[in-house]
Amino acid sequence: MADVRLTYIGGPSLLVEFGGLRLLTDPTFDPAGTDYPTNLYTLHKKQSPAVGPDDVGKIDAILLSHDHHFDNLDNSGREFLARAGIVLTTEAGVGRLGGNAKALTLWSEIKLGSITIIGTPARHGPPHADRGPVVGFVLKSEDSDKVIYLSGDTVWYKGLAEIKNRFDVAVAFLFMGAACVPEVGPDHLTFTAEEGVEFARMFSDARVVPVHYEGWAHFVESRPEIDKAFKCAAFDDRLLWLDAGKPTVLRL
């Protein structure tokens, strides 16, 4: 059996200590109240990180689902990238970031110590309004056939079913909140609560850990909506909520 130690930093940022490695997802360390204007819209950050960049410690790899949206890589998070041993992200992201960034394409693998990291499908919105390339991640230890899944910014769609065909997912970190930016369209761009239930129904052995459901103004749903949907489906015992800044140890 394999243990994993988790520290939820806030938003999409999660410290995963697994198999002797320290991995960080989508680093966002800017303070609450920061605005991120673009030509089409402005994102507004409402919540500061529970752990600052100087308190995170050594990071072996950053798992960056995508680099082109500020709520997944803010200004301080971008500065933090150089501190990591490697940044695994999309091919497009590598082209923009350079430096220590390396592409992880669909189903490609990279071995770091005793952990294999595998790129998984993701679609950032509906087919007609996909907001650009995103990669999800599976983490597999030599000590267990069970894996950790990190969705990145994706909606629920049939492409994710292939993950079940390939892996035994013990715990799934779903980027939720039903993110919606009206200036680019009415569609949600990340998991809704109901889509989280659909995921739980298909991945019937997985614990579901919501992340990236709070802290930004463009989230349409948050914990109450997720709790309600899972309770109505009788899946509430499958949900695991992490307290920001407080380490939690799980056994796969």
N, C-alpha and C positions, 0 to 999 in steps of 0.2 A: 504494500500500500504506500501511497505517496502523500505527503503533507504539502499544503500550500498556505503561505502566510500572506494575507491581503491587508492593504491599508488604502482605504478610499480617501482620495485627496479632494475630490469634488469634480462636478461636471464629468468629462470623459476620462479624467486622470486617476489612475489606479496603480499602486505599487504592488507588484506580484513577485513574491519571493518563492522560488520553486526550483528544486533540483540543484541548489547551490548557486542559482543565478538571481539577480535582482533586475526585474523588468518593469518598465514604466510605459503606460499607455498614454497616448495623446496629451502631451504636457500643456497645461494651462495654469499659469501662476500669477497672472495679473490680478490686481485688487478689484473688488466690487466697485461698480460705478464707471468702469472703463467702457468707452464707446468705440466702435470699429466701423467707421463710414466706408462705404464703397460707392461706385457709380450708381448702383441700383437701390441699395438699402443700407441701413445702419444696424448692426447687432449691438445689444446692450448687455453687459455682464452685471448680474445682480448679487453674486456671492463670491467672496474671497476664498482661496484655497485653504483647506484645513492644515496643510503642511506646506511650508515655503520651500523654494528651490534650494536654499542653503541647508535645509534640514533633511532633505531626501537621502543624502548619502550617495555612495558610489552606485552607478547604474551600468549594468553590462550591456543592455540593449533597450532602445526605445521602440515600441510597437506603435507606429504612427499610421492610423487608418487612412488619413489623407492630410495634405498640408495646405490646401487652398481655402479653408474656412477658419475664421478666427476662433470659433468656439471649439475647435479641435486642436488648434495650434495658435496660441495668442503670442503677444510680443515677447513676454518673459519666457514662454515655452520655447519659442524659436531660438532665443539666446541659449537656452539650456541644452539644445541638441548637441553642441560641441563637447559637452561633458561626458556623453555616453560613449561606450565602446563602439557601438554601431547603431544606426537608425534604419529599421526595416519599414519600407513604405511602398507606394505604387511606383511604377516606372515613370509616370509623369512627375511625381514628387521628386524622384531622384534627379531628374533633369533640372528641376528648379532649385533644389537644395544643394546638390553636389556634396562635397566634404565627405563625411562618414556615412552618408546615406547609401543604402543598397536596396535594389528592387526585390520584392517578394511577389512573384506572379501567381496566378491561380494554380493551386496544388503544388507549387514548387516548395522545396524544403531547404532549411538551413539548420545545421547542427551547431549548437553552442553548449559545450560541456556535455552533460548527460541529457539535455533537452533538445528535442527537434521541434522547430517552429515551421508551420505549414500555412501557406496562403489560402484563404477561403473566399467563396463568392460574396459579393456585396453589391447592392444597387441602391444608390442614394436618391430614392424617390421613384415615381412611376416611370414606365418606359418612355413616355412622351416628355418627361420633365426631369430626367436624371441629372443630378447636380454635379456630375463629374466622377472620375474613377476613385473607388474606395477599395481597400482590402481588409478582410477580416483575418483572424488568426486562430489556429489550433496549436496548443502546447501539449506535447507528448513526452512523458518521462520514460526512461529505460525501465523504471521500477513498476510500471502499471500499464495495462491496456486502456485504461480510462483516460480521457483527455479533458483539458480545459478549452472552452471556446469563447472567443472575444469577437463580438459581431462587428465592431466599428459602426459607422453611420450607415444603416441599411434599413429598408422596409422588409416585411415578410413577403417573400415571393418563392416560387417553386424551385428556383436555383439553390435555395438553402437546404432543400431536402437531400441533396447529394451528400451533404456533410453527414447525415445520419447513415447513409449507405457505406460510408468510409470509416466512421469513428464511433466509439462508445463515449458519448459526452456525459461527464459526471457533473459538471457545473458550467453554466452558460452565463456570460456577462452580456446582457442585452442593452444596447444604446437605445433608450426609450424616449418618453416625453412628447412623442408625436410632433416633432419640430416642424414649424410652418413659418415661412417667410412670405407674407402676402404679396410683396412687391415682385416676387418671381413666380407666383401662382398659388392656388388654393390647396394644393396637395401636401400631405404630410411627407416628411423626408426621412424620418426614423420610425422605429417601432411604435405603434399605438399600444394601448393596454390590451385591446382585443387581439392584436397580432401577437403580443407576448403570450397570450393564452393559446393561440394556435401553435406557436412554437412549442410550448409546454406539452400540448396534446401530442404532437408528433415525437418530440424528444422526451418520452415518458419517464425516463430514469434520471433526467437532469434536474439539478437544483437551478433555479433561475435567480440571478442577482441583477436587479436593475441598476444601471449607471446612466449618467448623462440625461437625467430626467428633471434636473433642477439647476438653478443658478444662472439661467439665461432667459431673457424676456420672450424669446420666440418659441418657448415650449408651451404647447397647448394643454398637455396633461402633466400630472405629477403624481406623487405617492397615493393620494386618495383614489384617483381614478384607477391606478394599477391595482391597489388593494381590492377595490370593489370588483373589478373584472375577474381577478383570480379567485376571489371568494365565491362569486356567482358560478364559476366553473368548478368549484370544489377543489381548486388547486392551491389554495392559500398556504397549505403546509409545504408547498414546493418553493415558495418565495423566501429569499434571504435578503434582508436589508442590512447594509453595512453602515456603522456609525462613522462619520467622517473623522479621520485622524486617529481612530482606534484600531489597532491591529486585530485581525480575526484569523484563526487557524482552522482550516478545513482539511479533512482527510478524504482523498479521492477513493 
